[in-house]
């Protein structure tokens, strides 16, 4: 589930940036809306990646067998 969400957010980030750049020349208001969506998706993507990394780090600490 999280992998699909990460891929979806990554696609939204990529498409949002490209479409936003194109719309800057055509319709500025729509470009701003796309950049806002791009920013929100980027923040959510970073949040998911950081959350996943902290979870992995916690699991690594629980399964640390260096003392044996």
Buried (B, 14 or more C-beta within 10 A) or exposed (E): EEEEEBEEBEEBBEBBBEBBEEBBEEEEEBBEBBBEBBBBBBEBBEEBEEEEEEEEEEEEEEEEEEEE
